[in-house]
């Protein structure tokens, strides 16, 4: 194993530890949860819009 790879692995472990237990970890988890919810709402809204436009276009002609 290369020294650089070992160093990068240790840094990654430290970053993950800080992300899980460090300052602001609760806020980060909340932000991720909110982002997932927003993504789901945007996806469903887009799907409904496309379906509505398709129905409208088919009934128009």
Backbone as XML, in Angstrom:
<?xml version="1.0"?>
<chain id="A" units="angstrom">
  <residue number="1" name="UNK">
    <atom name="N" x="0.839" y="-1.179" z="0.000"/>
    <atom name="CA" x="0.000" y="0.000" z="0.000"/>
    <atom name="C" x="0.884" y="1.243" z="0.000"/>
  </residue>
  <residue number="2" name="UNK">
    <atom name="N" x="0.528" y="2.142" z="-0.797"/>
    <atom name="CA" x="1.247" y="3.400" z="-0.929"/>
    <atom name="C" x="0.975" y="4.290" z="0.286"/>
  </residue>
  <residue number="3" name="UNK">
    <atom name="N" x="1.945" y="5.080" z="0.673"/>
    <atom name="CA" x="1.790" y="5.982" z="1.817"/>
    <atom name="C" x="0.672" y="6.981" z="1.564"/>
  </residue>
  <residue number="4" name="UNK">
    <atom name="N" x="0.591" y="7.455" z="0.333"/>
    <atom name="CA" x="-0.445" y="8.430" z="-0.011"/>
    <atom name="C" x="-1.844" y="7.829" z="0.160"/>
  </residue>
  <residue number="5" name="UNK">
    <atom name="N" x="-2.025" y="6.583" z="-0.306"/>
    <atom name="CA" x="-3.321" y="5.922" z="-0.170"/>
    <atom name="C" x="-3.686" y="5.723" z="1.300"/>
  </residue>
  <residue number="6" name="UNK">
    <atom name="N" x="-2.714" y="5.348" z="2.100"/>
    <atom name="CA" x="-2.956" y="5.160" z="3.529"/>
    <atom name="C" x="-3.345" y="6.482" z="4.189"/>
  </residue>
  <residue number="7" name="UNK">
    <atom name="N" x="-2.640" y="7.548" z="3.823"/>
    <atom name="CA" x="-2.947" y="8.870" z="4.363"/>
    <atom name="C" x="-4.358" y="9.298" z="3.966"/>
  </residue>
  <residue number="8" name="UNK">
    <atom name="N" x="-4.711" y="9.103" z="2.691"/>
    <atom name="CA" x="-6.046" y="9.476" z="2.221"/>
    <atom name="C" x="-7.129" y="8.659" z="2.928"/>
  </residue>
  <residue number="9" name="UNK">
    <atom name="N" x="-6.848" y="7.380" z="3.183"/>
    <atom name="CA" x="-7.793" y="6.543" z="3.906"/>
    <atom name="C" x="-8.015" y="7.037" z="5.325"/>
  </residue>
  <residue number="10" name="UNK">
    <atom name="N" x="-6.938" y="7.429" z="5.991"/>
    <atom name="CA" x="-7.065" y="7.938" z="7.358"/>
    <atom name="C" x="-7.816" y="9.265" z="7.391"/>
  </residue>
  <residue number="11" name="UNK">
    <atom name="N" x="-7.540" y="10.115" z="6.418"/>
    <atom name="CA" x="-8.244" y="11.403" z="6.342"/>
    <atom name="C" x="-9.731" y="11.159" z="6.112"/>
  </residue>
  <residue number="12" name="UNK">
    <atom name="N" x="-10.057" y="10.208" z="5.224"/>
    <atom name="CA" x="-11.458" y="9.881" z="4.954"/>
    <atom name="C" x="-12.161" y="9.374" z="6.208"/>
  </residue>
  <residue number="13" name="UNK">
    <atom name="N" x="-11.474" y="8.511" z="6.967"/>
    <atom name="CA" x="-12.049" y="8.010" z="8.215"/>
    <atom name="C" x="-12.299" y="9.151" z="9.192"/>
  </residue>
  <residue number="14" name="UNK">
    <atom name="N" x="-11.347" y="10.073" z="9.288"/>
    <atom name="CA" x="-11.501" y="11.223" z="10.181"/>
    <atom name="C" x="-12.660" y="12.113" z="9.733"/>
  </residue>
  <residue number="15" name="UNK">
    <atom name="N" x="-12.774" y="12.347" z="8.442"/>
    <atom name="CA" x="-13.880" y="13.161" z="7.930"/>
    <atom name="C" x="-15.222" y="12.501" z="8.221"/>
  </residue>
  <residue number="16" name="UNK">
    <atom name="N" x="-15.304" y="11.187" z="8.039"/>
    <atom name="CA" x="-16.552" y="10.472" z="8.327"/>
    <atom name="C" x="-16.900" y="10.543" z="9.806"/>
  </residue>
  <residue number="17" name="UNK">
    <atom name="N" x="-15.892" y="10.423" z="10.672"/>
    <atom name="CA" x="-16.121" y="10.516" z="12.109"/>
    <atom name="C" x="-16.658" y="11.899" z="12.473"/>
  </residue>
  <residue number="18" name="UNK">
    <atom name="N" x="-16.031" y="12.925" z="11.926"/>
    <atom name="CA" x="-16.463" y="14.299" z="12.211"/>
    <atom name="C" x="-17.884" y="14.517" z="11.692"/>
  </residue>
  <residue number="19" name="UNK">
    <atom name="N" x="-18.180" y="13.963" z="10.521"/>
    <atom name="CA" x="-19.520" y="14.107" z="9.946"/>
    <atom name="C" x="-20.567" y="13.448" z="10.831"/>
  </residue>
  <residue number="20" name="UNK">
    <atom name="N" x="-20.239" y="12.289" z="11.395"/>
    <atom name="CA" x="-21.192" y="11.557" z="12.224"/>
    <atom name="C" x="-21.318" y="12.127" z="13.636"/>
  </residue>
  <residue number="21" name="UNK">
    <atom name="N" x="-20.215" y="12.545" z="14.240"/>
    <atom name="CA" x="-20.220" y="12.916" z="15.657"/>
    <atom name="C" x="-19.857" y="14.375" z="15.926"/>
  </residue>
  <residue number="22" name="UNK">
    <atom name="N" x="-19.381" y="15.055" z="14.924"/>
    <atom name="CA" x="-18.832" y="16.385" z="15.143"/>
    <atom name="C" x="-19.858" y="17.486" z="15.238"/>
  </residue>
  <residue number="23" name="UNK">
    <atom name="N" x="-19.357" y="18.676" z="15.352"/>
    <atom name="CA" x="-20.155" y="19.882" z="15.471"/>
    <atom name="C" x="-21.019" y="20.045" z="14.215"/>
  </residue>
  <residue number="24" name="UNK">
    <atom name="N" x="-22.309" y="20.189" z="14.405"/>
    <atom name="CA" x="-23.218" y="20.407" z="13.281"/>
    <atom name="C" x="-23.714" y="19.134" z="12.626"/>
  </residue>
  <residue number="25" name="UNK">
    <atom name="N" x="-23.403" y="17.976" z="13.194"/>
    <atom name="CA" x="-23.823" y="16.729" z="12.556"/>
    <atom name="C" x="-25.344" y="16.582" z="12.553"/>
  </residue>
  <residue number="26" name="UNK">
    <atom name="N" x="-26.000" y="17.064" z="13.617"/>
    <atom name="CA" x="-27.462" y="16.971" z="13.667"/>
    <atom name="C" x="-28.097" y="17.841" z="12.586"/>
  </residue>
  <residue number="27" name="UNK">
    <atom name="N" x="-27.543" y="19.037" z="12.412"/>
    <atom name="CA" x="-28.073" y="19.934" z="11.388"/>
    <atom name="C" x="-27.846" y="19.358" z="9.995"/>
  </residue>
  <residue number="28" name="UNK">
    <atom name="N" x="-26.701" y="18.696" z="9.802"/>
    <atom name="CA" x="-26.410" y="18.089" z="8.509"/>
    <atom name="C" x="-27.404" y="16.972" z="8.199"/>
  </residue>
  <residue number="29" name="UNK">
    <atom name="N" x="-27.717" y="16.153" z="9.200"/>
    <atom name="CA" x="-28.682" y="15.072" z="9.000"/>
    <atom name="C" x="-30.063" y="15.636" z="8.684"/>
  </residue>
  <residue number="30" name="UNK">
    <atom name="N" x="-30.451" y="16.704" z="9.385"/>
    <atom name="CA" x="-31.747" y="17.328" z="9.116"/>
    <atom name="C" x="-31.785" y="17.906" z="7.705"/>
  </residue>
  <residue number="31" name="UNK">
    <atom name="N" x="-30.701" y="18.542" z="7.303"/>
    <atom name="CA" x="-30.649" y="19.141" z="5.968"/>
    <atom name="C" x="-30.758" y="18.072" z="4.889"/>
  </residue>
  <residue number="32" name="UNK">
    <atom name="N" x="-30.114" y="16.936" z="5.099"/>
    <atom name="CA" x="-30.204" y="15.849" z="4.124"/>
    <atom name="C" x="-31.629" y="15.313" z="4.039"/>
  </residue>
  <residue number="33" name="UNK">
    <atom name="N" x="-32.292" y="15.196" z="5.175"/>
    <atom name="CA" x="-33.663" y="14.698" z="5.199"/>
    <atom name="C" x="-34.593" y="15.666" z="4.459"/>
  </residue>
  <residue number="34" name="UNK">
    <atom name="N" x="-34.426" y="16.949" z="4.711"/>
    <atom name="CA" x="-35.235" y="17.963" z="4.037"/>
    <atom name="C" x="-34.974" y="17.942" z="2.532"/>
  </residue>
  <residue number="35" name="UNK">
    <atom name="N" x="-33.710" y="17.781" z="2.144"/>
    <atom name="CA" x="-33.366" y="17.751" z="0.722"/>
    <atom name="C" x="-34.020" y="16.567" z="0.024"/>
  </residue>
  <residue number="36" name="UNK">
    <atom name="N" x="-34.044" y="15.408" z="0.688"/>
    <atom name="CA" x="-34.697" y="14.236" z="0.106"/>
    <atom name="C" x="-36.186" y="14.493" z="-0.085"/>
  </residue>
  <residue number="37" name="UNK">
    <atom name="N" x="-36.811" y="15.133" z="0.889"/>
    <atom name="CA" x="-38.240" y="15.439" z="0.793"/>
    <atom name="C" x="-38.508" y="16.411" z="-0.352"/>
  </residue>
  <residue number="38" name="UNK">
    <atom name="N" x="-37.679" y="17.418" z="-0.460"/>
    <atom name="CA" x="-37.848" y="18.404" z="-1.539"/>
    <atom name="C" x="-37.675" y="17.733" z="-2.897"/>
  </residue>
  <residue number="39" name="UNK">
    <atom name="N" x="-36.682" y="16.859" z="-3.021"/>
    <atom name="CA" x="-36.467" y="16.152" z="-4.283"/>
    <atom name="C" x="-37.684" y="15.315" z="-4.656"/>
  </residue>
  <residue number="40" name="UNK">
    <atom name="N" x="-38.286" y="14.648" z="-3.674"/>
    <atom name="CA" x="-39.470" y="13.825" z="-3.936"/>
    <atom name="C" x="-40.638" y="14.694" z="-4.389"/>
  </residue>
  <residue number="41" name="UNK">
    <atom name="N" x="-40.835" y="15.830" z="-3.746"/>
    <atom name="CA" x="-41.934" y="16.729" z="-4.112"/>
    <atom name="C" x="-41.734" y="17.282" z="-5.523"/>
  </residue>
  <residue number="42" name="UNK">
    <atom name="N" x="-40.518" y="17.676" z="-5.843"/>
    <atom name="CA" x="-40.241" y="18.212" z="-7.182"/>
    <atom name="C" x="-40.458" y="17.134" z="-8.237"/>
  </residue>
  <residue number="43" name="UNK">
    <atom name="N" x="-40.004" y="15.908" z="-7.957"/>
    <atom name="CA" x="-40.188" y="14.813" z="-8.913"/>
    <atom name="C" x="-41.668" y="14.540" z="-9.156"/>
  </residue>
  <residue number="44" name="UNK">
    <atom name="N" x="-42.436" y="14.426" z="-8.076"/>
    <atom name="CA" x="-43.869" y="14.156" z="-8.227"/>
    <atom name="C" x="-44.591" y="15.306" z="-8.917"/>
  </residue>
  <residue number="45" name="UNK">
    <atom name="N" x="-44.214" y="16.538" z="-8.590"/>
    <atom name="CA" x="-44.811" y="17.694" z="-9.252"/>
    <atom name="C" x="-44.526" y="17.689" z="-10.746"/>
  </residue>
  <residue number="46" name="UNK">
    <atom name="N" x="-43.317" y="17.356" z="-11.109"/>
    <atom name="CA" x="-42.951" y="17.285" z="-12.527"/>
    <atom name="C" x="-43.721" y="16.178" z="-13.234"/>
  </residue>
  <residue number="47" name="UNK">
    <atom name="N" x="-43.854" y="15.050" z="-12.573"/>
    <atom name="CA" x="-44.581" y="13.923" z="-13.154"/>
    <atom name="C" x="-46.049" y="14.288" z="-13.381"/>
  </residue>
  <residue number="48" name="UNK">
    <atom name="N" x="-46.656" y="14.931" z="-12.410"/>
    <atom name="CA" x="-48.054" y="15.348" z="-12.545"/>
    <atom name="C" x="-48.206" y="16.389" z="-13.652"/>
  </residue>
  <residue number="49" name="UNK">
    <atom name="N" x="-47.263" y="17.305" z="-13.751"/>
    <atom name="CA" x="-47.313" y="18.331" z="-14.800"/>
    <atom name="C" x="-47.211" y="17.709" z="-16.185"/>
  </residue>
  <residue number="50" name="UNK">
    <atom name="N" x="-46.289" y="16.782" z="-16.352"/>
    <atom name="CA" x="-46.134" y="16.122" z="-17.663"/>
    <atom name="C" x="-47.393" y="15.329" z="-18.004"/>
  </residue>
  <residue number="51" name="UNK">
    <atom name="N" x="-47.949" y="14.633" z="-17.028"/>
    <atom name="CA" x="-49.173" y="13.870" z="-17.272"/>
    <atom name="C" x="-50.320" y="14.808" z="-17.650"/>
  </residue>
  <residue number="52" name="UNK">
    <atom name="N" x="-50.431" y="15.928" z="-16.945"/>
    <atom name="CA" x="-51.482" y="16.895" z="-17.256"/>
    <atom name="C" x="-51.326" y="17.490" z="-18.641"/>
  </residue>
  <residue number="53" name="UNK">
    <atom name="N" x="-50.106" y="17.832" z="-19.003"/>
    <atom name="CA" x="-49.868" y="18.379" z="-20.349"/>
    <atom name="C" x="-50.166" y="17.349" z="-21.435"/>
  </residue>
  <residue number="54" name="UNK">
    <atom name="N" x="-49.828" y="16.102" z="-21.163"/>
    <atom name="CA" x="-50.105" y="15.032" z="-22.123"/>
    <atom name="C" x="-51.604" y="14.848" z="-22.314"/>
  </residue>
  <residue number="55" name="UNK">
    <atom name="N" x="-52.343" y="14.813" z="-21.231"/>
    <atom name="CA" x="-53.806" y="14.675" z="-21.304"/>
    <atom name="C" x="-54.417" y="15.857" z="-22.036"/>
  </residue>
  <residue number="56" name="UNK">
    <atom name="N" x="-53.928" y="17.046" z="-21.714"/>
    <atom name="CA" x="-54.443" y="18.250" z="-22.372"/>
    <atom name="C" x="-54.173" y="18.219" z="-23.873"/>
  </residue>
  <residue number="57" name="UNK">
    <atom name="N" x="-52.943" y="17.803" z="-24.256"/>
    <atom name="CA" x="-52.584" y="17.762" z="-25.674"/>
    <atom name="C" x="-53.417" y="16.704" z="-26.410"/>
  </residue>
  <residue number="58" name="UNK">
    <atom name="N" x="-53.685" y="15.584" z="-25.778"/>
    <atom name="CA" x="-54.473" y="14.535" z="-26.431"/>
    <atom name="C" x="-55.941" y="14.940" z="-26.588"/>
  </residue>
  <residue number="59" name="UNK">
    <atom name="N" x="-56.487" y="15.655" z="-25.635"/>
    <atom name="CA" x="-57.891" y="16.082" z="-25.708"/>
    <atom name="C" x="-58.078" y="17.303" z="-26.598"/>
  </residue>
  <residue number="60" name="UNK">
    <atom name="N" x="-57.032" y="18.027" z="-26.833"/>
    <atom name="CA" x="-57.098" y="19.251" z="-27.634"/>
    <atom name="C" x="-57.297" y="18.897" z="-29.106"/>
  </residue>
  <residue number="61" name="UNK">
    <atom name="N" x="-56.668" y="17.841" z="-29.556"/>
    <atom name="CA" x="-56.663" y="17.518" z="-30.979"/>
    <atom name="C" x="-57.749" y="16.695" z="-31.428"/>
  </residue>
</chain>
